[in-house]
């Protein structure tokens, strides 16, 4: 099979066509977050990255909130500490 494409002055005459064969078998699965059915492989639990992120946020929400509160507290102390020293 020969394909010819012309882009301005350059001509590509023999473009290789690759066919990717899937060796991993897809099986019907149900997303752990949204309960949507999808074709998955291996230990796949989520239909996509958004669902995976939502699940991860729900699992670690308390820890993240605590870390964020600590960060706010440190910034406030730094800001207040500088403000008191300034003339």
N, C-alpha and C positions, 0 to 999 in steps of 0.2 A: 504494500500500500504506500503510495507516494502522496505526500501533502506538500503544497507549495504556498508559502505566505510571503507577501512582499510588504516590507516596512521601509518606505522611503527608498533608499539605495540598496539596502541589505536584502538578500533573498535567501530564505531557508528552504532547502529542497527536500531533505530527508529528515523528517522529524520522527523521533522514536516515540512510540505509543506504549505506555506501560499499563499493565493490568495488575491490579493488586488483588490477590486472593486472600480471603479471610480464613485463617486457620482456627480461630477461636469461634466456637459455636455460640450464637446468641440464643438466649432462652427468655421466655416471657417472665417479666418481673413486675413487682408493684413497688412504687416509690414509698420509702419510709416516712416522708414528710407530707406529700400531697395525695398519696394513695392513687396516683395515676399509673396506668399500665404502660410499660415500655419494654423494648427488647434490650436485654442487658447481658453481660458476660461475667463469668467468675463470681466474685463476691460483691458486685456492684449493687448498691442499696438505693441510690437516688437517680432520678431521671435526668438531672443536670446539676451544674454548679450552683445555681440559685437555691435549689432545695437543700443541697449539701451545706451551704452557708447558713441558711435559716436554721437547720437542725443543729449545727455547731454553735450558733449563737444561743439557741435555747438551752443547750446543755451546759454552757459556760457563762451564762448571763450574769449570775451573781458574782463570780470572780472578776469578770470584766468591769462590772459596776464598781466593785470595791477598789480595783486598781485605778479606775478613773477618778473616784472620789479622792483617793490618796494623791493623785497627780494634781487635782484642783487645789487640795489643801497645801501642797508644797509650793505651788505657784503663788498662792495667796500669801503664804508666809514670806516668801522671797520678796514679793511686791511690797508688803507691809513693812518688812524689815528695811528695805531700801528707802521707803517713804519716811520712816522715822528718823533715819540718819541724815537725810538731806536737810540743809538749813532753810 
